[in-house]
Amino acid sequence: MKPPKRRNQIGRLEIFCSAAALLLAIGSIVGAWTLNLLIALVLLAVVYSVLCDLRALKELKKPVAAQHTLRKSHAERIDRAAG
């Protein structure tokens, strides 16, 4: 059985958004493009939060077999204790 994933684990989405923020900051300092850095970073934060929510919704659709197993074993323990 695989161990459960940690919630605070850094994934591809976090790495991508961090790299994009770094690229925006460096590009605006160097002068590669003219944009308002604050607006660009706020938009990036909004996109990141929407993608996190979509990822969480996708995870909700997956059945969690471990929870059902735990519930069943708990119910079995209650039955054994009562009987």
Secondary structure, 3 states (H helix, E strand, C coil): CCCCCCCCCCCHHHHHHHHHHHHHHHHHHHCCCCCCHHHHHHHHHHHHHHHHHHHHHHHHHCCCHHHHHHHHHHHHHHHHHHC
